[in-house]
Amino acid sequence: MANIKSVVSLLLLGMLVIVLQSRVIECQQGQTCSASLGNLNVCAPFVVPGAPNASSECCAALRSIDNDCMCNTMRISARLPSQCNLPPLSCAAN
């Protein structure tokens, strides 16, 4: 079960990276989502099961992201499995 969670976490992280590299969504204040979301690379160590709490650098990067930018990126990421003929992700709350 832990291996499945690790794979799903890594898959989600990979999808986020793909979205960041392939999509440019304009955010408020003239920044692009891809540029501002690129700052989230410091959060990568904290998105796998069993990871320690997020660092202050990660938290600062999250605070700097526009809400619409983050939400649009998550919506795009959620569509990727269907574009690859994979079933939609279903995440159970633990």
MOBEL-V171369 format. One record per helix or strand of 2 or more residues. SS is the DSSP state (H for helix, E for strand). FROM is the first residue (numbers start at 1). TO is the last residue. If there is no record, write none. Layout:
# MOBEL-V171369
SS&FROM&TO, SS&FROM&TO
This chain:
# MOBEL-V171369
H&2&22, H&28&30, H&33&46, H&56&63, H&67&83
